[in-house]
Amino acid sequence: QVQLVESGGGLVQAGGSLRLSCAASGSIDSFNSMGWHRQAPGKQRELVAVITSSGPTQYADSVKGRFTISRDTAKNTVSLQMISLKPEDSAVYYCHAATISWSGVRDYWGQGIQVTVSS
Protein backbone atom coordinates (compact mmCIF):
# COMPACT_ATOMS: atom_id res chain seq x y z
CA GLN A 1 0.00 0.00 0.00
CA VAL A 2 1.55 3.25 -1.16
CA GLN A 3 1.40 6.12 1.30
CA LEU A 4 2.17 9.75 0.59
CA VAL A 5 2.61 12.05 3.57
CA GLU A 6 2.81 15.82 3.16
CA SER A 7 4.54 18.22 5.51
CA GLY A 8 5.61 21.85 5.61
CA GLY A 9 2.34 23.69 5.27
CA GLY A 10 1.14 26.50 7.48
CA LEU A 11 0.41 30.20 7.67
CA VAL A 12 2.62 32.74 5.95
CA GLN A 13 2.30 36.40 5.01
CA ALA A 14 2.01 37.46 1.40
CA GLY A 15 5.43 37.60 -0.20
CA GLY A 16 6.74 34.89 2.06
CA SER A 17 7.96 31.37 1.32
CA LEU A 18 7.10 27.82 2.24
CA ARG A 19 8.53 24.47 1.30
CA LEU A 20 6.21 21.48 1.07
CA SER A 21 7.55 17.95 1.19
CA CYS A 22 5.92 14.67 0.31
CA ALA A 23 7.40 11.47 1.66
CA ALA A 24 6.56 8.24 -0.11
CA SER A 25 6.42 4.89 1.67
CA GLY A 26 8.43 3.28 -1.09
CA SER A 27 10.83 4.18 -3.83
CA ILE A 28 9.66 7.15 -5.87
CA ASP A 29 11.41 5.59 -8.86
CA SER A 30 8.36 3.34 -9.09
CA PHE A 31 6.21 6.32 -10.05
CA ASN A 32 6.04 7.65 -13.59
CA SER A 33 5.23 11.08 -12.25
CA MET A 34 4.74 12.93 -8.99
CA GLY A 35 3.23 16.29 -8.39
CA TRP A 36 1.26 18.73 -6.34
CA HIS A 37 -2.35 19.74 -6.72
CA ARG A 38 -4.33 22.21 -4.68
CA GLN A 39 -7.94 22.89 -3.85
CA ALA A 40 -9.29 26.13 -2.48
CA PRO A 41 -12.75 26.34 -0.86
CA GLY A 42 -15.47 26.28 -3.48
CA LYS A 43 -13.05 25.53 -6.29
CA GLN A 44 -12.01 22.46 -8.17
CA ARG A 45 -8.74 20.72 -7.48
CA GLU A 46 -6.07 21.99 -9.86
CA LEU A 47 -2.64 20.88 -10.92
CA VAL A 48 0.15 23.03 -9.51
CA ALA A 49 3.31 21.26 -10.60
CA VAL A 50 4.40 17.86 -11.83
CA ILE A 51 7.75 16.14 -12.32
CA THR A 52 8.29 12.96 -14.28
CA SER A 53 10.62 10.12 -13.37
CA SER A 54 13.04 11.31 -16.06
CA GLY A 55 13.06 14.85 -14.76
CA PRO A 56 10.92 17.19 -16.93
CA THR A 57 8.62 19.48 -15.02
CA GLN A 58 5.40 21.33 -15.72
CA TYR A 59 3.76 24.16 -13.85
CA ALA A 60 0.43 25.90 -13.76
CA ASP A 61 0.69 29.34 -15.34
CA SER A 62 -0.31 30.95 -12.06
CA VAL A 63 2.79 29.63 -10.26
CA LYS A 64 5.46 29.73 -12.97
CA GLY A 65 8.53 31.56 -11.77
CA ARG A 66 7.47 31.28 -8.13
CA PHE A 67 7.19 27.56 -7.44
CA THR A 68 9.82 24.88 -8.03
CA ILE A 69 9.21 21.15 -7.84
CA SER A 70 12.03 18.72 -7.19
CA ARG A 71 12.54 15.10 -6.30
CA ASP A 72 15.08 13.34 -4.09
CA THR A 73 15.31 9.66 -4.90
CA ALA A 74 17.64 8.99 -1.97
CA LYS A 75 15.03 10.29 0.48
CA ASN A 76 12.01 9.20 -1.57
CA THR A 77 10.56 12.66 -1.38
CA VAL A 78 9.19 15.27 -3.75
CA SER A 79 9.22 18.89 -2.68
CA LEU A 80 7.57 22.11 -3.71
CA GLN A 81 9.46 25.29 -2.97
CA MET A 82 7.08 28.23 -3.00
CA ILE A 83 8.23 31.86 -2.98
CA SER A 84 6.48 35.19 -3.42
CA LEU A 85 3.32 33.64 -2.07
CA LYS A 86 0.01 35.34 -2.71
CA PRO A 87 -3.30 35.10 -0.85
CA GLU A 88 -4.74 33.29 -3.87
CA ASP A 89 -2.21 30.49 -3.28
CA SER A 90 -4.13 29.59 -0.12
CA ALA A 91 -5.51 26.08 -0.46
CA VAL A 92 -5.16 22.51 0.66
CA TYR A 93 -2.18 21.09 -1.20
CA TYR A 94 -2.17 17.42 -2.15
CA CYS A 95 0.76 15.27 -3.12
CA HIS A 96 0.03 13.02 -6.07
CA ALA A 97 1.84 10.10 -7.67
CA ALA A 98 0.97 8.06 -10.72
CA THR A 99 2.09 4.78 -12.20
CA ILE A 100 1.43 3.71 -15.75
CA SER A 101 1.30 0.05 -16.64
CA TRP A 102 -0.35 -2.31 -19.08
CA SER A 103 -3.44 -2.21 -16.88
CA GLY A 104 -3.75 1.55 -16.99
CA VAL A 105 -2.97 4.54 -14.79
CA ARG A 106 -3.04 4.24 -11.04
CA ASP A 107 -3.20 7.36 -8.91
CA TYR A 108 -2.10 7.84 -5.33
CA TRP A 109 -2.91 10.84 -3.12
CA GLY A 110 -1.71 12.23 0.15
CA GLN A 111 -4.13 13.42 2.80
CA GLY A 112 -3.52 17.09 2.01
CA ILE A 113 -1.94 19.93 3.91
CA GLN A 114 -3.20 23.45 4.45
CA VAL A 115 -1.35 26.48 3.12
CA THR A 116 -2.72 29.85 4.14
CA VAL A 117 -1.29 33.11 2.82
CA SER A 118 -2.43 36.22 4.66
CA SER A 119 -2.60 39.61 2.97
Stockholm file with secondary structure:
# STOCKHOLM 1.0

chainA/1-119         QVQLVESGGGLVQAGGSLRLSCAASGSIDSFNSMGWHRQAPGKQRELVAVITSSGPTQYADSVKGRFTISRDTAKNTVSLQMISLKPEDSAVYYCHAATISWSGVRDYWGQGIQVTVSS
#=GR chainA/1-119 SS CCCEEEECCEEEETTCCEEEEEEESSCGGGCSEEEEEEECTTSCCEEEEEEETTSCEEECTTTTTTEEEEEETTTTEEEEEECSCCGGGCEEEEEEEEEEETTEEEEEECCCEEEEEEC
#=GC SS_cons         CCCEEEECCEEEETTCCEEEEEEESSCGGGCSEEEEEEECTTSCCEEEEEEETTSCEEECTTTTTTEEEEEETTTTEEEEEECSCCGGGCEEEEEEEEEEETTEEEEEECCCEEEEEEC
//
